[in-house]
Amino acid sequence: MVGIDRLTFINDHLFNEYRWLTMATVTWKARRDKGSPFSVVRHLDVLTLDSAALHARTLFDFFCDDKGTEGCARKDLGMKSPLNSSMYGTIKNELHGYLFHLNTGRLTNKSRPPIGSPHLKERVIDMFEEIRRLWVEFERLAPTDIAVALADARNRATMEGHEFAKVYGVAMV
């Protein structure tokens, strides 16, 4: 990781990805549990889904993919092998091909979930739970200084999520 301290990267960047995924998931959960709090401005439903998917994709890529010289990956924090996520394997094409890129997969439905599979909008909480699982696994396998920083970042984001969930009157995911 060139030009940035590893602990700073965790505390500033990974923390924010996990924090905003948490906030988007709590908002999505509130919408599902209590009916849309955004009934007047329905586009906020889409923004919430987009935010959850964006931050989930960033973290899935970080934990599960190998990056070239431009991207930061878990190997920059001392873990050589990618973590395994069958969920990411299932939704990767949909995340990349439908939400984040304008490509021909949209026209041929290659970027859509397979028939019978849930749409991403039905998997927001599942994505969050899978990222949380990967995060905890990474903590367990990481060198001690990295593991401590990761646990602290996860705990800070979770505390904020609990506070945010109180605003909506829902339980934290």
Secondary structure, DSSP 8 states (H G I E B T S, - for coil): -TTS-HHHIIIIIIHHHHHHHHHHHHHHHHHHHH--TTTT-THHHHHHHHHHHHHHHHHHHHHHS---SSS--GGGGT--S----HHHHHHHHHIIIIIS---THHHHTTTS--TTS--GGG-HHHHHHHHHHHHHHHHHHS-HHHHHHHHHHHHHHHHHHHHHHHHHT----
